Amino acid sequence: MLERLNEAMARIEDDLAGEVDVKLLARIAGTSEYHFRRMFSALAGIPLSEYIRRRRLTKAAGEVLSGHDSLLDIATRWGYGSNEAFARAFKAMHKVGPQEARAEKKALQSQQILTFRLVVEGSTNMEYRIVEKDEFRVVGRGTRVPLVHLGMNPAIVEFVKGIGMPTLERMKELSDGEPGGLLAVTSNQEGVEEGDHLDYFQGVVTSKEAPDDMETMTVPRNTWAVFKTEGPYPETIQYMWRDVYTQWFPSNSYQSVEGPTMLRTQIDGDTAKAELWIPVTS
C-alpha cells in the first residue's frame, strides 16, 4: 500500500503543471477516490487539494525568484487566471506578494514532496471487529455542521445543547439495537478541508417509531469495521480517528466506503470509552 501511495505522489509531481486527476491517483494507489482522499488527509495532516495547491505555489516561488518569466506567465502556468488571483494565493502561503518577493529576494515557504514510510509505533491499544449488518434505522435529530479537525466542534456542541437533556434521555429509552446507546452519526461530508460541511445526527438505533419531535435516518446494509478504545478524554477519541486511517487501514485489506460513520462515547470523569463504526469493503 505504501509503495502505491508513493507512486501516486510521484504522479502528482508529473501532473502539477496540468490537471491532477484524483481518480487516476486512487487507481494507482489501488483504492477508491473516497478512501484515497480520507487516507491522504489522515497520513499527511492536510487535505489532498491543499497539498497540490502548496506544491504548485512552491514551484511558482522558484520561478518568481529566478526572474526569467513575467509574473503573468508564471500565474497562468500554475493555474491562475489573473495576476490578482495568483498574488492572493502566493501571499497566503508565502506571507509576501510575488512582486515584492522578486524585487527584494525574500525568503519563501516550501511544501516538500511527501513520501510515506512505515513507522512501527504500537502507541495505541485498539480492538476491532468486522460486522455484517442489515439495514437499520436511527431515530433522533440532525443538522448540518462545518468540519473541525481538532478540538470540540462548536456547532455540534450548540446543537446537542439545544436538544436538551430531557429529549436526549427519551432518545436513550428508544435504543434497542446495535450499536446501543446514544450515537453521533456523520454522513454526506462534502470534503475533507476545515469548514467543509457534513450531516450530523444525534440518535439511537431502534425498531420503534420516531416520536413527533424526532426524525428517522435509514442506514443501508453494510460491512462495518468496529473499533473500541479507552483512555483520557478527549485525546483518546481524536487519536482513534487518526490511528484508524494512518495505521489500521494501510495495514489491512479493507478500505472505507461512502456512508455514515457512527461513534458511541461514554465519559466517566477524565476517561472515555469509545466505539467507532466505519463502513468498509475488502
C-alpha positions as CSV (number, residue, x, y, z in Angstrom):
1,M,0.0,0.0,0.0
2,L,2.7,2.5,0.9
3,E,4.6,1.8,-2.3
4,R,1.5,2.5,-4.3
5,L,0.9,5.7,-2.3
6,N,4.4,6.9,-3.2
7,E,3.7,6.1,-6.8
8,A,0.7,8.3,-6.6
9,M,2.8,11.1,-5.1
10,A,5.2,10.8,-8.0
11,R,2.3,11.1,-10.4
12,I,1.2,14.3,-8.7
13,E,4.6,15.8,-9.4
14,D,4.4,14.7,-13.1
15,D,1.0,16.4,-13.5
16,L,1.4,19.5,-11.3
17,A,1.5,21.9,-14.3
18,G,-1.7,20.4,-15.7
19,E,-4.7,18.6,-14.3
20,V,-4.1,16.3,-11.4
21,D,-6.6,13.5,-11.9
22,V,-7.6,12.2,-8.4
23,K,-9.4,9.2,-9.8
24,L,-6.2,8.2,-11.5
25,L,-4.2,8.7,-8.3
26,A,-6.7,6.5,-6.5
27,R,-6.3,3.8,-9.2
28,I,-2.5,3.9,-8.8
29,A,-2.9,3.6,-5.0
30,G,-5.3,0.6,-5.6
31,T,-8.2,2.2,-3.8
32,S,-11.3,4.3,-4.3
33,E,-11.2,8.1,-4.7
34,Y,-13.2,8.5,-1.4
35,H,-10.8,6.3,0.6
36,F,-7.7,7.8,-1.1
37,R,-8.7,11.4,-0.1
38,R,-9.5,10.4,3.5
39,M,-6.4,8.3,4.0
40,F,-4.2,11.0,2.4
41,S,-5.6,13.6,4.7
42,A,-5.0,11.4,7.8
43,L,-1.5,10.5,6.8
44,A,-0.3,13.9,5.5
45,G,-2.2,16.1,8.0
46,I,-3.6,18.3,5.2
47,P,-6.2,17.7,2.6
48,L,-5.0,16.5,-0.9
49,S,-6.3,19.7,-2.6
50,E,-4.3,21.8,-0.2
51,Y,-1.1,19.7,-0.7
52,I,-1.4,20.1,-4.5
53,R,-2.0,23.9,-4.1
54,R,1.1,24.3,-1.9
55,R,3.2,22.2,-4.3
56,R,2.2,24.4,-7.2
57,L,3.0,27.5,-5.2
58,T,6.3,26.1,-4.2
59,K,7.2,25.6,-7.9
60,A,5.9,29.0,-8.7
61,A,8.0,30.6,-6.0
62,G,11.2,29.3,-7.6
63,E,10.2,30.8,-10.9
64,V,9.3,34.1,-9.3
65,L,12.7,34.4,-7.7
66,S,14.6,33.4,-10.9
67,G,13.2,36.4,-12.7
68,H,13.2,34.7,-16.1
69,D,9.4,34.8,-16.8
70,S,6.8,37.5,-16.2
71,L,4.5,37.1,-13.2
72,L,1.5,36.7,-15.5
73,D,3.2,33.9,-17.4
74,I,4.0,32.2,-14.1
75,A,0.5,32.7,-12.8
76,T,-1.0,31.2,-16.0
77,R,1.4,28.2,-15.9
78,W,0.3,27.3,-12.4
79,G,-3.4,27.6,-13.0
80,Y,-4.3,31.1,-12.0
81,G,-6.4,33.3,-14.4
82,S,-5.0,36.6,-13.3
83,N,-2.1,38.3,-11.6
84,E,-4.5,39.3,-8.8
85,A,-5.7,35.7,-8.0
86,F,-2.1,34.5,-8.2
87,A,-0.9,37.3,-5.9
88,R,-3.6,36.4,-3.3
89,A,-2.7,32.7,-3.2
90,F,1.0,33.4,-3.3
91,K,0.8,35.8,-0.3
92,A,-1.5,33.4,1.6
93,M,1.3,30.8,1.5
94,H,4.5,32.8,1.4
95,K,3.4,35.8,3.6
96,V,4.6,38.2,0.8
97,G,3.4,39.0,-2.7
98,P,5.2,37.8,-5.8
99,Q,6.2,41.2,-6.9
100,E,7.8,42.1,-3.5
101,A,9.4,38.6,-3.3
102,R,11.0,39.1,-6.7
103,A,12.2,42.6,-6.1
104,E,13.6,42.0,-2.6
105,K,14.6,38.3,-3.0
106,K,12.5,37.5,0.1
107,A,12.7,34.1,1.9
108,L,9.7,32.0,0.9
109,Q,7.9,28.9,2.2
110,S,8.3,25.5,0.7
111,Q,6.0,22.5,0.6
112,Q,8.3,19.5,0.4
113,I,7.3,16.4,-1.7
114,L,5.6,13.9,0.5
115,T,6.7,10.3,0.7
116,F,5.2,7.7,3.0
117,R,7.1,5.1,5.0
118,L,6.1,2.6,7.7
119,V,6.9,3.6,11.2
120,V,6.3,1.0,13.9
121,E,4.9,2.8,17.0
122,G,2.4,0.5,18.7
123,S,1.2,3.6,20.5
124,T,-2.5,2.7,20.5
125,N,-4.2,-0.3,22.0
126,M,-7.1,-0.6,19.6
127,E,-9.6,-3.5,19.4
128,Y,-11.5,-4.1,16.2
129,R,-14.0,-6.5,14.7
130,I,-15.8,-6.8,11.4
131,V,-19.6,-6.8,11.5
132,E,-22.2,-7.5,8.7
133,K,-25.3,-5.6,9.5
134,D,-28.6,-5.4,7.6
135,E,-30.5,-2.2,7.0
136,F,-31.5,-0.4,10.3
137,R,-33.0,2.9,11.5
138,V,-31.6,5.6,13.7
139,V,-34.1,7.9,15.4
140,G,-33.1,11.3,16.7
141,R,-32.3,14.8,15.4
142,G,-30.0,16.0,12.7
143,T,-28.4,19.2,11.4
144,R,-25.6,20.2,9.0
145,V,-22.3,21.5,10.6
146,P,-18.8,22.6,9.4
147,L,-15.9,20.2,9.7
148,V,-13.5,20.9,12.5
149,H,-10.3,18.8,12.6
150,L,-9.1,19.4,16.1
151,G,-10.9,20.1,19.4
152,M,-14.6,20.4,20.1
153,N,-16.9,21.4,17.2
154,P,-18.8,24.5,18.4
155,A,-21.7,23.9,16.0
156,I,-22.2,20.3,17.3
157,V,-21.9,21.4,21.0
158,E,-24.6,24.1,20.4
159,F,-26.8,21.7,18.5
160,V,-26.7,19.0,21.2
161,K,-27.2,21.6,23.9
162,G,-30.2,22.8,22.0
163,I,-31.7,19.3,22.0
164,G,-31.7,19.3,25.8
165,M,-31.2,16.5,28.4
166,P,-34.9,15.5,28.7
167,T,-35.1,14.8,25.0
168,L,-31.7,13.0,25.0
169,E,-33.0,10.8,27.8
170,R,-36.1,10.0,25.8
171,M,-33.8,9.0,22.9
172,K,-31.8,6.6,25.0
173,E,-35.0,4.9,26.1
174,L,-35.8,4.1,22.4
175,S,-32.4,2.2,21.9
176,D,-32.9,-1.5,21.2
177,G,-30.3,-2.3,18.6
178,E,-26.6,-2.5,18.0
179,P,-24.7,-0.2,18.5
180,G,-26.5,0.5,21.7
181,G,-26.9,3.9,23.4
182,L,-26.7,7.4,22.2
183,L,-24.8,7.8,18.9
184,A,-23.1,10.6,16.9
185,V,-23.7,9.8,13.2
186,T,-22.0,11.7,10.5
187,S,-22.5,11.5,6.7
188,N,-22.7,13.3,3.4
189,Q,-19.3,15.1,4.0
190,E,-18.7,17.4,1.1
191,G,-14.9,17.4,1.5
192,V,-12.0,16.9,4.0
193,E,-11.0,20.5,4.4
194,E,-11.6,22.6,7.5
195,G,-15.0,24.3,7.1
196,D,-16.4,21.8,4.6
197,H,-19.9,20.7,5.7
198,L,-21.4,17.4,6.8
199,D,-24.6,16.0,8.2
200,Y,-24.6,15.4,12.0
201,F,-27.2,13.2,13.6
202,Q,-27.7,12.5,17.3
203,G,-29.8,9.5,17.9
204,V,-30.2,5.8,18.7
205,V,-30.6,2.5,16.7
206,T,-34.2,1.4,17.3
207,S,-37.0,-0.6,15.8
208,K,-39.6,1.7,17.4
209,E,-41.4,4.5,15.7
210,A,-40.0,8.0,15.9
211,P,-41.8,10.4,18.2
212,D,-43.3,13.5,16.6
213,D,-40.3,15.7,17.6
214,M,-37.7,13.4,16.2
215,E,-36.5,12.3,12.7
216,T,-35.6,8.9,11.2
217,M,-32.4,8.0,9.3
218,T,-32.3,4.8,7.4
219,V,-28.9,3.2,7.2
220,P,-28.4,0.6,4.4
221,R,-26.9,-2.8,4.7
222,N,-23.1,-2.6,5.1
223,T,-20.0,-4.3,6.3
224,W,-18.6,-2.3,9.3
225,A,-15.2,-2.1,10.9
226,V,-15.8,-1.5,14.6
227,F,-13.1,-0.1,16.7
228,K,-13.0,0.2,20.5
229,T,-10.7,2.2,22.7
230,E,-10.4,3.6,26.2
231,G,-8.3,6.4,27.7
232,P,-8.1,10.1,28.6
233,Y,-10.8,12.3,27.1
234,P,-10.9,13.9,24.5
235,E,-7.4,12.8,23.3
236,T,-8.3,9.1,23.1
237,I,-11.2,9.7,20.6
238,Q,-9.1,12.1,18.4
239,Y,-6.2,9.6,18.3
240,M,-8.6,6.7,17.5
241,W,-9.7,8.5,14.3
242,R,-6.1,9.3,13.4
243,D,-4.8,5.8,14.1
244,V,-7.6,4.1,12.2
245,Y,-6.6,5.9,9.0
246,T,-2.8,6.1,9.4
247,Q,-2.2,2.7,10.9
248,W,-5.1,0.2,10.6
249,F,-6.3,0.9,7.0
250,P,-2.7,0.8,5.5
251,S,-2.1,-2.5,7.3
252,N,-5.3,-4.3,6.3
253,S,-7.1,-5.3,3.2
254,Y,-10.2,-3.1,3.9
255,Q,-10.9,0.4,2.7
256,S,-13.6,2.8,3.7
257,V,-16.7,3.4,1.6
258,E,-19.1,6.3,1.4
259,G,-21.8,6.0,4.1
260,P,-22.5,7.2,7.7
261,T,-19.9,6.7,10.4
262,M,-21.2,6.1,14.0
263,L,-19.5,7.0,17.2
264,R,-20.6,5.9,20.7
265,T,-18.9,7.6,23.6
266,Q,-19.1,7.0,27.3
267,I,-17.4,9.6,29.5
268,D,-16.6,9.0,33.2
269,G,-14.7,12.0,34.6
270,D,-11.5,12.3,32.5
271,T,-11.8,8.9,30.9
272,A,-13.6,8.0,27.7
273,K,-14.7,4.6,26.3
274,A,-15.4,4.9,22.6
275,E,-16.7,2.6,19.8
276,L,-16.4,3.8,16.2
277,W,-18.2,2.2,13.3
278,I,-16.9,2.8,9.8
279,P,-18.5,1.2,6.6
280,V,-15.9,-0.7,4.7
281,T,-15.3,-3.1,1.8
282,S,-12.5,-5.6,1.2
